[in-house]
Amino acid sequence: MEQQLDLRDIHLPPPVGGWPPAPGWYLAPLLVLALILTLWIAWRRLIRNPFRAALLRELAVIEASDELEPAEKIARVSILLRRACLTLYPREDVAGLTGPAWLERLDAVLGGRQFRDGPGRCLIDAPYRPGGAVQLDVLFALCRSWARKLPRSRRYPL
């Protein structure tokens, strides 16, 4: 007969605890917060800009209007741009501007001289030009690019 040894059974390790978590679990909440912040900023700046959308919408209405003469369209575009500037900038900086100073203020947004020396010049001298001498499609394209470069408005209504 064999001699039995007094051996103990296999010892299992203690169960793995839930604390401390793995290093990836420390980064997961930070990544989720960073993603939420990035989406919120993108939504605020790129998608939700009601001022720019309203400005582009009114510009399209003026451009599509068939019953307006070219001189009337130019006058309405000029009024629309002035209203937009009055909404964005302090009244004392914009309200009294006329002529080349007004065009330079519009050029300050684009960073060029498209209003002062380009097709935007018709905003101040269109009443003194012959009826068919204005290229409205170029002017509307310039105004659309100007509107897209505007900063966000703190006050929405035009």
C-alpha positions as CSV (number, residue, x, y, z in Angstrom):
1,M,0.0,0.0,0.0
2,E,1.1,3.4,-0.9
3,Q,1.6,6.0,1.6
4,Q,-0.6,9.0,1.2
5,L,1.0,12.4,1.5
6,D,-0.9,15.1,3.2
7,L,-1.0,17.6,0.3
8,R,-3.3,20.6,0.0
9,D,-5.4,21.3,-3.0
10,I,-4.4,23.9,-5.7
11,H,-4.6,27.5,-4.4
12,L,-6.5,29.8,-6.7
13,P,-5.4,33.5,-6.9
14,P,-7.8,36.0,-5.3
15,P,-10.4,37.4,-7.7
16,V,-9.4,40.4,-9.8
17,G,-10.8,43.6,-8.3
18,G,-12.4,46.4,-10.1
19,W,-10.1,49.0,-8.7
20,P,-7.8,50.5,-9.8
21,P,-9.0,50.5,-13.4
22,A,-6.7,50.0,-16.4
23,P,-5.0,53.2,-17.7
24,G,-7.3,53.4,-20.7
25,W,-10.3,54.0,-18.5
26,Y,-8.6,57.2,-17.2
27,L,-8.4,58.4,-20.8
28,A,-11.9,57.4,-22.0
29,P,-13.8,60.2,-20.1
30,L,-11.3,62.8,-21.2
31,L,-11.7,61.7,-24.8
32,V,-15.5,61.8,-24.5
33,L,-15.3,65.3,-23.1
34,A,-12.9,66.4,-25.8
35,L,-15.2,65.0,-28.5
36,I,-18.3,66.7,-27.0
37,L,-16.4,70.0,-26.8
38,T,-15.2,69.8,-30.3
39,L,-18.7,69.0,-31.7
40,W,-20.2,71.9,-29.7
41,I,-17.6,74.4,-31.0
42,A,-18.1,73.1,-34.6
43,W,-21.9,73.4,-34.2
44,R,-21.6,76.9,-32.9
45,R,-19.2,78.2,-35.5
46,L,-19.9,76.3,-38.6
47,I,-23.4,75.1,-38.6
48,R,-25.5,77.3,-36.4
49,N,-24.9,80.9,-37.6
50,P,-28.4,82.3,-38.1
51,F,-27.1,85.8,-38.8
52,R,-25.0,84.7,-41.8
53,A,-27.8,82.4,-43.0
54,A,-30.4,85.3,-42.8
55,L,-28.0,87.6,-44.7
56,L,-27.4,85.1,-47.5
57,R,-31.1,84.4,-47.7
58,E,-32.0,88.1,-48.1
59,L,-29.3,88.5,-50.6
60,A,-30.7,85.6,-52.6
61,V,-34.2,87.1,-52.5
62,I,-32.9,90.4,-53.9
63,E,-30.9,88.6,-56.6
64,A,-33.8,86.5,-57.7
65,S,-36.3,89.3,-57.8
66,D,-37.4,89.9,-61.4
67,E,-39.5,93.0,-60.8
68,L,-36.6,95.1,-59.5
69,E,-34.4,97.2,-61.8
70,P,-30.6,96.8,-61.5
71,A,-30.3,100.2,-59.8
72,E,-32.9,99.1,-57.2
73,K,-31.2,95.8,-56.6
74,I,-27.9,97.6,-56.0
75,A,-29.6,100.0,-53.6
76,R,-31.2,97.1,-51.7
77,V,-27.8,95.3,-51.5
78,S,-26.2,98.4,-50.2
79,I,-28.9,98.8,-47.5
80,L,-28.5,95.1,-46.6
81,L,-24.8,95.3,-46.2
82,R,-25.1,98.4,-44.1
83,R,-27.7,96.7,-41.8
84,A,-25.3,93.8,-41.5
85,C,-22.4,96.1,-40.5
86,L,-24.6,97.9,-38.0
87,T,-25.5,94.6,-36.5
88,L,-21.9,93.4,-36.2
89,Y,-19.9,96.6,-35.4
90,P,-20.5,99.6,-33.1
91,R,-22.9,102.1,-34.6
92,E,-20.5,105.0,-34.3
93,D,-17.9,103.1,-36.4
94,V,-20.2,102.3,-39.3
95,A,-23.3,104.6,-39.4
96,G,-21.6,107.7,-40.8
97,L,-19.4,106.0,-43.4
98,T,-20.1,107.0,-47.1
99,G,-18.2,106.8,-50.3
100,P,-14.7,105.3,-50.4
101,A,-14.7,105.0,-46.6
102,W,-17.7,102.8,-46.7
103,L,-16.1,100.6,-49.4
104,E,-12.9,100.3,-47.3
105,R,-15.0,99.1,-44.3
106,L,-16.5,96.4,-46.5
107,D,-13.0,95.5,-47.8
108,A,-11.7,95.1,-44.3
109,V,-13.8,92.0,-44.0
110,L,-12.5,90.4,-47.2
111,G,-8.9,91.6,-46.7
112,G,-8.6,92.9,-50.3
113,R,-9.9,95.8,-52.4
114,Q,-12.7,94.1,-54.3
115,F,-15.3,96.7,-53.1
116,R,-13.1,99.8,-53.5
117,D,-11.4,99.0,-56.8
118,G,-13.5,96.1,-58.1
119,P,-17.1,95.3,-58.8
120,G,-18.2,96.5,-55.4
121,R,-17.6,100.1,-56.4
122,C,-21.0,100.2,-58.0
123,L,-22.5,100.4,-54.5
124,I,-21.6,104.1,-54.4
125,D,-21.6,105.1,-58.0
126,A,-24.5,103.0,-59.5
127,P,-27.0,105.9,-59.4
128,Y,-24.6,107.9,-61.7
129,R,-24.0,105.1,-64.2
130,P,-26.0,104.2,-67.3
131,G,-28.7,101.5,-66.7
132,G,-26.9,98.5,-68.2
133,A,-23.3,99.1,-67.1
134,V,-23.4,97.0,-63.9
135,Q,-22.6,93.3,-63.7
136,L,-25.0,92.2,-61.0
137,D,-23.9,88.6,-61.0
138,V,-20.3,89.6,-60.1
139,L,-21.6,92.0,-57.4
140,F,-23.8,89.3,-55.8
141,A,-20.9,86.8,-55.9
142,L,-18.7,89.3,-54.1
143,C,-21.5,90.0,-51.5
144,R,-21.9,86.3,-50.9
145,S,-18.2,85.8,-50.3
146,W,-18.2,88.9,-48.0
147,A,-21.1,87.5,-46.0
148,R,-19.4,84.1,-45.6
149,K,-16.3,85.8,-44.1
150,L,-18.3,87.8,-41.5
151,P,-17.7,87.1,-37.8
152,R,-20.4,85.7,-35.6
153,S,-23.0,88.2,-34.5
154,R,-23.9,88.6,-30.9
155,R,-27.2,90.1,-31.9
156,Y,-29.1,88.1,-34.5
157,P,-31.7,90.4,-36.2
158,L,-30.7,92.1,-39.4
